[in-house]
Amino acid sequence: MQGILSSEGYMKEEFPFWIMRVAQGSIAEHGHEFVELVYVVRGCAVHQFQGSDYAVHAGDVFIINPGEIHAYVVEPGNQLEIINVLFMPSLISDALLSDLEITGSMDYFYVHPFLKHDVRFNRRLNLQGQDAAAVLALLESMIREVGVRHPGHKTIIRLQMVELLVLLSRYYSLMQRQTRPHPSPRQLERELAARRIYGYLERNCEKKLTLESLSGLFNVSSRQLNRLMREEYGKSVFDALHEIRIERAKHLLLETDEKVISVATMVGYEDQSFFNRLFVRHVGCSPSQYRQESTPSWT
């Protein structure tokens, strides 16, 4: 395995975005610190994700979250052309989403990556006709903006990313209705809301999050936030956040040589003692013991 790819080789902190159209060959298992959105322009391949194989074809769109492990296998004689969009969640600020009143409509971005693996790729979003043309046009426009870098290109790219994700959400919601006709609209709405919250926690786990800020972002009360999470995941918002952070910490302990105190900070804990206690509660041993007793994949 190639390990975890850093964002430093692709993007700058002040504008955490990178896009390229590439002829993708086979590539070994790897993860990365950033979000990767993939659009398959043409061809076919096997996408290996978290230990399972999935066929991908032209029109497929999928998202790989930070820390998730994936690879491509392109058989001799086959071709795979993709557009890779790499970005950090900070590219699109919460304030921008709130001002545009669209936080509740980006279901594909917030929900789809957090479905079970078999559902996530066996029922992947596949675009055809005008839908595929609209997404491809947006992606090619972003490629041009990055290439020419005219004044205002960063603003245009941010707005185009919002448009792209809202479009994907629309297509995803339509797909959900076609593939899941049985749940009531209210049940599906609550399920999507819980997964949207979980997705936000996953993408922003290193930030200082409060129930008040989350309530404002998702326009529900603190009590309703916890109720939605318990109905879907059987745990409170902060129980879920701690679980996400500890899983991220486990990856960092094995994939990097960062000190334990640095790992704690990287996943959102300023108090190392609190981090150590949580880690023991979730994993059964201290972070140092976990690192020593596990075989690092980067050796």
Residue, then its C-alpha position, 0 to 999 in steps of 0.5 A: m500500500q502507498g499510504i496516505l497521500s498528503s494534500e500538500g502535493y496537490m493544493k495550497e491551504e488558502f485554496p484547497f482544490w485540484i482538478m485534472r482529466v487523466a487517463q487512469g492506469s492501474i494504481a496501488e491501494h492508497g488513501h489521502e487527506f482530502v476528499e476525492l470526487v471521481y467522474v468516469v468520462r469513458g472506459c471501464a475498470v475495477h475499483q477496489f474500495q476498502g477490500s472489495d471490488y466494484a466495476v466502474h463505467a462511463g458516467d459513474v460518479f463517486i466520492i472517496n473520503p479522507g482516510e478511505i483506502h482504494a485502488y484501480v485495476v485496469e486490465p490490458g486492452n481497457q482504457l479508463e479516463i476520469i476527471n479527478v476533483l481533489f479538495m478539502p471540506s474547507l473549500i466551501s465554507d459553512a457560511l456560504l452554504s448557509d447564505l445560499e440556503i442549500t445545506g439541506s439539499m446536498d444529500y449526495f455530498y453528505v449522505h452517499p459516501f456514508l452508506k454501507h459499502d455494498v449499497r454505496f457502489n452497487r447502487r452508485l450514481n451513474l449519469q447518462g444523457q443530459d445529466a452527464a453532459a451537464v456535469l461534464a461541462l461543469l468539470e471542464s469549466m473548472i479545468r479551464e479556470v484552473g488553467v488560465r487563472h484569470p482574476g476571480h477564478k477561485t470564486i468561480i470554482r467555489l460556486q461551480m463546485v456548489e452547483l456541481l454538488v447540488l446537481l449531484s444531490r438532485y440526481y441522487s435524490l431521484m435515484q433514491r426514490q427509484t431504488r427505495p420506493h417503500p420508505s415514507p417520505r418522512q422516514l426517508e427525510r429523517e434518514l437522510a438528515a441523520r446521514r447528512i449530520y454524520g457526513y458533516l462530522e466525518r468531514n469536519c471532525e478536527k474542528k471545534l464543534t458544538l451542538e449550537s453550531l450544528s443546530g444552526l447549520f442544519n436548522v434543527s434543535s439540539r434535541q432533534l439532532n441527537r434524536l435523529m442520530r440515535e434513530e439512525y446510528g444508535k448514538s448521540v452526536f458526540d458519541a458519533l464524533h468521538e468514534i469518528r475521531i478515534e477511527r481517524a486517530k487509529h489510521l494516523l497512528l499506523e500510517t504516520d510517525e506523528k507523536v501521539i500529542s500531534v495525532a490528538t490535535m489532528v483529530g480535534y482534541e486539545d487535551q491529550s489526557f482526555f484523548n488517551r482516556l477516550f482511546v482506551r475506552h474505544v480501542g482497549c489500549s493506549p494510543s502508544q500501545y496500539r501503535q507498538e502492537s499493530t504492524p504499520s502498513w508503511t513499513 
